[in-house]
């Protein structure tokens, strides 16, 4: 069966999930789903891909296959390492990690996620449908949410969070491109794209509706962090209540790093200014 055939089958299962019992759904589509899950883990299909114009687009059939896992699955107990838990039997924890070094202590990679030659520190979590490229560091308390697309040589610092976007299936998930650096306790949500080489300072929070103020180019962006931008938390005037001025937090592009500047160096320079 070709990749397209498998995607067609899981898409058919997704469409049938409301009209069939769980057992009938399992009988008809479980083999197809398992083939699909293998494709996800091998990185042969992805929840979103970059088009010829450089924009990221969702692959609805892939996202339908991920959602099908919840309709197919039945709760089942799992044991492993220091943990016992119960989850859908379609999405057990992965037991082999190929070249990835997964440090013990509460980290987990859910089935249906692709992980390359990465380092994952405990406790952290990579959810179904995520794609994490070679050389990436997933630090303690970091979250790679369902369908999030993380590039190569990315650093997800302690507490960095990427939001999941499974529905609607046409909506692209969070994307963090190659060589990006997400500082501690950062959050990227709602299908935001962090372009290659961008740096987010600790505490920066960005959703699809968050305006990003570029002090270098005198621009305001939404839904996308520019390539090589160094972004820090800031604030703008928001209004007034009972005579008191209010500010709201916004991300600010403070500078752009050049090819010779490491992410940590660029960030440290901005924060020391």
Secondary structure, DSSP 8 states (H G I E B T S, - for coil): --HHHHHHHHHHHHHHTTTS-HHHHHHHHHHHHHHHHHHHHHTSS-SEEE-TTS-EEE-HHHHHHHHHHHHH--EEEEEETTEEEEEETTS-B-S--TT-EE-SSS-EEBTT-EE-S-EE-SS-EE-TT-EE-TT-EE-TT-EE-TT-EE-TT-EE-TT-EE----SSTTS---EE-TT-EE-TT-EE-TT-EE-TT-EE-TT-EE-TT-EEEETTTTEEEESEE-TTEEEEEEEEEEEEETTEEEEEEEEEEEEE--TT--HHHHHHHHHH-
